[in-house]
Amino acid sequence: MNYWTDNGAYYYYNSDNYEDTIKDITNQGLPLTSVQIDSWWYYKDGNGAVLNWTATPETFPNGLQPVFAEISTPFVGHNRWWSGETTYAAANGGNYDFVIDQNTAVPMETRFWDDLFHNSTQWGLIMYEQDWLNVQTEYTEVFAKNVTAARDWLLQMGAGAEHNNMNILYSMAWPRHMLQSVEIPAVTNIRVSDDYRPGNYQWDIGVTSIYSYALGLAPFKDSFWSTDTQPGSPYGNDTEFRTDLQSLIATMSTGIVGIGDKGLKFEKIKVQSINTIFSWTNRQ
């Protein structure tokens, strides 16, 4: 079982102190194998693109490494597309070769990924979530001009992950990204649903799961609430009517099971939903 903080989860851009929130979540006695930290934790430019993939002082005042040292639960780290102003690019004073378009950038050497992932293992990164693959692909001009650039980018990312014993989760991927993953052993999971919103139908992953399973990828149905209401959530009065169904499909999918309930001792999580997860997991 994993804890998720992406769109749809209770703590998606919804905490005054993420350092204390993460510690509280991992201190409730649930057997969590990882905690996902979404796009709220790193530096972005005015267009939402990534400037620097390190924790901001507003989210983790002491950085991620002391948090990991205390909780001992590894992280799944979310990432978007790179900004044309990213501090990693040599053109902006950094140390790595990036191709920069007007508003986006893409690293063009494995050394960048080796260093990024190696440094991130120090704060507990166990899986890298490359989100917004569609945006990165559509708005990166070099991918349209150079027939091998997109493949090289994904292969280099995968090589860096493999060198650091790390897995990759693809999100918002096109079929081309899914097909490319057959050359990249580090890519083990892929999101096969729309963003979760309490009460929506993103649990309906039958067709996309067939595609991902055929390619050797574990289908991820995104996070979910395991209880019907979450007072104080950023989604107002939204209600999750299918808590048991969410738990069952997440588990039976063979992909990540990512609960996104409020982490206040989890008093309100339905016992039967948790039992459903454990009972079906034990049968696999």
C-alpha positions as CSV (number, residue, x, y, z in Angstrom):
1,M,0.0,0.0,0.0
2,N,1.3,3.5,-0.9
3,Y,0.2,7.0,0.1
4,W,-0.5,9.4,-2.7
5,T,-0.7,13.2,-2.8
6,D,-1.5,13.9,-6.4
7,N,-4.6,15.5,-8.0
8,G,-7.6,14.1,-6.3
9,A,-5.8,13.2,-3.0
10,Y,-6.6,15.1,0.2
11,Y,-3.1,16.7,0.4
12,Y,-2.8,17.8,-3.2
13,Y,-1.7,21.5,-2.7
14,N,-3.5,21.3,0.7
15,S,-1.1,21.5,3.6
16,D,0.5,24.3,5.6
17,N,3.4,22.1,6.5
18,Y,4.2,19.1,4.3
19,E,7.1,18.1,6.5
20,D,4.8,17.5,9.5
21,T,2.1,16.1,7.2
22,I,4.3,13.4,5.7
23,K,5.6,12.5,9.2
24,D,2.1,12.2,10.5
25,I,1.0,10.0,7.5
26,T,3.8,7.5,8.1
27,N,3.3,7.4,11.8
28,Q,-0.2,5.9,11.8
29,G,0.6,2.2,11.7
30,L,-0.4,1.5,8.1
31,P,2.1,-0.7,6.2
32,L,3.1,1.9,3.7
33,T,5.8,0.9,1.2
34,S,6.2,4.5,-0.2
35,V,4.8,8.0,-0.1
36,Q,4.3,9.9,-3.4
37,I,5.2,13.6,-3.4
38,D,3.5,15.5,-6.2
39,S,4.3,18.7,-8.1
40,W,3.8,20.9,-5.0
41,W,7.3,20.2,-3.6
42,Y,9.8,21.5,-6.2
43,Y,10.8,24.8,-7.9
44,K,8.7,25.8,-11.0
45,D,8.6,28.8,-13.3
46,G,5.5,30.9,-14.1
47,N,4.3,28.4,-16.6
48,G,4.5,25.5,-14.2
49,A,7.7,24.0,-15.8
50,V,10.5,22.7,-13.6
51,L,13.3,25.0,-12.7
52,N,15.1,22.8,-10.2
53,W,14.0,19.4,-8.8
54,T,14.7,20.1,-5.2
55,A,12.4,20.8,-2.3
56,T,11.3,24.4,-1.7
57,P,11.7,25.7,1.9
58,E,7.9,26.3,2.0
59,T,7.2,22.5,1.6
60,F,10.2,21.0,3.4
61,P,12.1,23.6,5.4
62,N,14.9,21.2,6.3
63,G,15.0,19.4,3.0
64,L,13.9,15.8,2.2
65,Q,16.9,14.0,3.5
66,P,16.1,14.6,7.3
67,V,12.5,13.6,6.7
68,F,13.5,10.3,5.1
69,A,16.0,9.7,7.9
70,E,13.2,10.0,10.4
71,I,10.4,8.1,8.7
72,S,12.4,5.5,6.8
73,T,9.6,5.2,4.2
74,P,10.9,5.8,0.6
75,F,9.4,8.3,-1.8
76,V,7.9,8.3,-5.2
77,G,9.0,11.6,-6.8
78,H,6.7,13.4,-9.3
79,N,8.2,15.5,-12.0
80,R,6.8,17.7,-14.8
81,W,8.5,19.0,-18.0
82,W,11.7,21.1,-17.7
83,S,11.7,24.8,-18.0
84,G,13.7,26.7,-20.6
85,E,15.2,28.4,-17.6
86,T,16.1,25.3,-15.7
87,T,19.2,25.8,-13.5
88,Y,20.6,22.4,-14.7
89,A,21.2,23.5,-18.3
90,A,24.7,24.7,-19.3
91,A,23.1,27.6,-21.1
92,N,21.7,28.8,-17.8
93,G,24.9,28.3,-15.8
94,G,24.3,24.6,-15.1
95,N,26.4,21.5,-15.8
96,Y,24.4,19.6,-18.4
97,D,23.6,19.6,-22.0
98,F,20.0,20.6,-22.6
99,V,18.2,21.5,-25.8
100,I,16.1,24.6,-25.0
101,D,13.1,25.8,-26.8
102,Q,11.1,28.9,-25.9
103,N,9.4,27.5,-22.8
104,T,10.6,23.9,-22.5
105,A,13.9,22.1,-22.3
106,V,15.1,18.5,-22.5
107,P,18.3,16.9,-21.1
108,M,20.4,15.2,-23.8
109,E,22.9,13.2,-21.8
110,T,22.7,10.2,-19.5
111,R,25.0,11.9,-17.0
112,F,22.3,14.3,-16.0
113,W,19.9,11.4,-15.1
114,D,22.7,9.5,-13.4
115,D,23.5,12.5,-11.1
116,L,19.8,13.5,-10.6
117,F,18.8,10.0,-9.5
118,H,22.0,9.3,-7.5
119,N,21.5,12.5,-5.5
120,S,17.8,11.8,-5.0
121,T,18.5,8.3,-3.5
122,Q,20.0,10.2,-0.6
123,W,16.5,11.5,0.4
124,G,14.8,8.2,-0.3
125,L,13.7,8.3,-3.9
126,I,12.7,4.7,-5.0
127,M,10.5,5.5,-8.0
128,Y,10.6,8.4,-10.4
129,E,7.2,9.5,-11.8
130,Q,7.6,11.2,-15.2
131,D,4.3,13.0,-15.6
132,W,3.1,15.2,-18.4
133,L,4.8,13.1,-21.1
134,N,2.3,14.4,-23.6
135,V,3.1,18.1,-22.9
136,Q,6.8,17.5,-22.9
137,T,6.5,15.7,-26.3
138,E,4.1,18.1,-27.9
139,Y,5.9,21.3,-27.0
140,T,9.5,20.3,-27.3
141,E,10.5,21.4,-30.8
142,V,13.5,19.2,-31.1
143,F,11.3,16.1,-31.0
144,A,9.6,17.1,-34.2
145,K,12.9,18.0,-36.0
146,N,15.2,15.1,-34.8
147,V,13.9,11.6,-35.5
148,T,15.8,10.0,-32.6
149,A,15.7,12.8,-30.0
150,A,12.6,11.6,-28.1
151,R,13.9,8.0,-28.0
152,D,17.3,9.1,-26.8
153,W,15.6,11.2,-24.1
154,L,13.6,8.3,-22.7
155,L,16.5,5.8,-23.1
156,Q,18.8,8.1,-21.2
157,M,16.3,8.6,-18.4
158,G,15.8,4.8,-18.2
159,A,19.6,4.2,-18.1
160,G,20.0,6.7,-15.3
161,A,17.3,5.0,-13.3
162,E,18.7,1.5,-13.9
163,H,22.2,2.6,-12.8
164,N,20.6,3.7,-9.5
165,N,18.3,0.7,-9.0
166,M,15.2,2.8,-9.5
167,N,11.9,2.3,-11.2
168,I,10.0,4.7,-13.4
169,L,6.3,5.4,-13.6
170,Y,5.0,7.0,-16.8
171,S,2.0,9.3,-16.5
172,M,0.0,11.1,-19.2
173,A,1.7,8.9,-21.7
174,W,0.9,8.5,-25.4
175,P,1.0,5.1,-27.1
176,R,4.4,6.0,-28.4
177,H,5.8,6.3,-24.9
178,M,4.2,3.0,-23.9
179,L,5.8,1.3,-26.9
180,Q,9.2,2.9,-26.2
181,S,9.1,1.4,-22.7
182,V,9.9,-2.1,-24.1
183,E,13.5,-0.9,-24.5
184,I,13.6,0.5,-21.0
185,P,13.6,-2.1,-18.2
186,A,13.3,0.6,-15.5
187,V,9.8,1.6,-16.6
188,T,7.6,-0.8,-14.6
189,N,4.4,1.1,-14.1
190,I,2.1,3.4,-16.1
191,R,-0.9,5.4,-15.2
192,V,-3.9,4.2,-17.3
193,S,-6.6,6.5,-16.0
194,D,-7.6,10.1,-16.0
195,D,-6.9,12.2,-12.9
196,Y,-8.8,11.0,-9.9
197,R,-11.6,13.2,-8.7
198,P,-13.9,11.9,-5.9
199,G,-16.9,10.3,-7.5
200,N,-15.7,10.2,-11.1
201,Y,-15.2,7.1,-13.3
202,Q,-11.5,6.9,-13.5
203,W,-11.6,3.4,-12.0
204,D,-12.8,2.2,-15.5
205,I,-9.4,1.0,-16.7
206,G,-10.2,-2.2,-18.5
207,V,-9.2,-1.3,-22.0
208,T,-6.1,0.6,-21.2
209,S,-4.9,-2.1,-18.8
210,I,-5.0,-4.6,-21.5
211,Y,-2.6,-2.4,-23.6
212,S,-0.2,-1.8,-20.7
213,Y,-0.2,-5.5,-19.6
214,A,0.7,-6.6,-23.1
215,L,3.7,-4.3,-22.9
216,G,4.8,-5.7,-19.5
217,L,3.7,-2.5,-17.6
218,A,1.7,-2.6,-14.3
219,P,-1.4,-0.4,-14.8
220,F,-1.9,2.3,-12.2
221,K,-5.4,3.6,-11.8
222,D,-4.3,6.7,-9.9
223,S,-5.0,7.5,-6.3
224,F,-8.4,7.3,-4.6
225,W,-10.3,7.9,-1.4
226,S,-11.1,4.8,0.7
227,T,-13.8,6.7,2.5
228,D,-16.8,8.6,1.1
229,T,-16.2,12.1,2.6
230,Q,-13.1,14.0,3.5
231,P,-14.0,17.2,5.4
232,G,-11.6,20.0,4.6
233,S,-10.5,18.6,1.3
234,P,-9.7,21.0,-1.6
235,Y,-12.7,19.4,-3.5
236,G,-15.5,20.9,-1.5
237,N,-18.4,18.6,-1.0
238,D,-17.3,15.9,-3.5
239,T,-18.1,12.4,-2.3
240,E,-16.6,9.1,-3.2
241,F,-19.5,6.7,-3.7
242,R,-17.5,3.6,-4.7
243,T,-14.9,3.2,-1.9
244,D,-14.8,-0.6,-2.0
245,L,-14.8,-0.7,-5.8
246,Q,-11.8,1.7,-5.8
247,S,-9.9,-0.4,-3.4
248,L,-10.7,-3.6,-5.2
249,I,-9.8,-2.4,-8.7
250,A,-6.6,-0.7,-7.5
251,T,-5.5,-4.0,-5.9
252,M,-6.6,-6.3,-8.7
253,S,-4.9,-4.1,-11.3
254,T,-1.5,-5.4,-10.2
255,G,-0.3,-1.8,-10.3
256,I,0.3,0.7,-7.5
257,V,-2.4,0.9,-4.7
258,G,-2.3,4.6,-3.8
259,I,-4.7,5.8,-1.1
260,G,-5.2,9.6,-0.8
261,D,-7.2,10.0,2.4
262,K,-6.7,12.7,5.0
263,G,-3.8,11.5,7.2
264,L,-5.1,12.4,10.6
265,K,-4.6,8.9,12.1
266,F,-6.8,7.6,9.3
267,E,-9.7,7.3,11.7
268,K,-12.2,7.6,8.9
269,I,-10.8,5.0,6.5
270,K,-13.3,2.2,6.1
271,V,-12.1,-0.9,7.7
272,Q,-13.7,-3.1,5.0
273,S,-11.9,-1.2,2.3
274,I,-8.5,-1.8,3.9
275,N,-9.5,-5.5,4.5
276,T,-10.4,-5.8,0.8
277,I,-6.9,-4.6,-0.1
278,F,-5.2,-7.0,2.2
279,S,-7.3,-10.0,1.4
280,W,-6.9,-9.7,-2.4
281,T,-3.2,-8.9,-2.1
282,N,-2.7,-12.1,-0.1
283,R,-4.3,-14.1,-2.9
284,Q,-2.0,-12.8,-5.6
